[in-house]
Amino acid sequence: MKNRISPINKTMLSTVCRVCKMQTEAIFSTVILDKYSVKYCNCSQCGYVQTEEPYWLDEAYNTPINDSDTGMIMRNLWLKNIAATLIYFLFDKKKIFLDYGGGYGVFVRLMRDVGFDFYWQDKHTENLFAQGFEFSESDNTNVELLTCFEAFEHFADPLAELEKLLSISRNILLSTEFIPEPTPLPDDWWYYSTEHGQHIGFFQKKTFEFLAKKYNLFFYTNGQNIHLFTEKKLLPSSFKFMTKVSKFITPLIQKRMKSLTWIDYEKLKVPVS
């Protein structure tokens, strides 16, 4: 079904950008959750595109994982290859890692199976596959790198969320789709995902560059959907290259790593009474 798109008019007042706090310009309105007419605004300063204040989120998260997300398993396998390659070559692979917004725990289980000491955190979704490896901020754990996949577009307050993540680790590997330029209409870009209403903010490269400068970090990207905030200075071409060839490198990494699959089983198994 095509989205019902309304043209902007002078009564659609501008709002403040949730990233850089400058004034935004209303660009269109469309229907979310098949019931709410919602205004979308663009920030010419940092490139962020956002919905109006997302009053429908409680309803949108009645089902945290969307029925239409047919790519969840394939995406986790792809992200496992990318994360394993980047961690192995760029970070201390013996340290602790966190998957923030970890969904059912599929990614954490995959990474532990490779041999990386990953933990899970998600305030919306039940942990099904990484039970026993929940992350507790009260432990004040030194996290080498935090992964945050398909979550930034969900943040109602991107600055507050990013500051929370940076309080856990100064290295953040994330995935989210860059919004094309010029800004597409809802029928022309699938990532708006108006059917479930959880995607409420969309980033350009310059949006992330603004955030990196604000928090004194380097920013690297594959140019589309895999991005890294870090304190490490890298060659941008090396980041792109590693993300591109990761599916070929990860099998070699797995042969060098010691999988945690059996160790985790020994830790979690319940004695027979």
URSUL-V55879 format. One record per run of one state. SS is the DSSP state (H for helix, E for strand, L for the rest). FROM is the first residue (numbers start at 1). LEN is the number of residues. Records with the same first field share a line. If there is no record, write none. Layout:
SS->FROM-LEN  FROM-LEN
This chain:
L->1-5  7-9  17-6  24-1  33-3  43-6  52-5  61-11  91-5  101-5  115-2  122-12  135-2  140-3  150-2  155-3  169-3  176-2  179-7  189-1  193-8  204-1  215-3  222-4  231-5  257-4  269-5
E->6-1  16-1  23-1  25-8  36-7  49-3  96-5  117-5  134-1  143-7  172-4  178-1  201-3  218-4  226-5
H->57-4  72-19  106-9  137-3  152-3  158-11  186-3  190-3  205-10  236-21  261-8
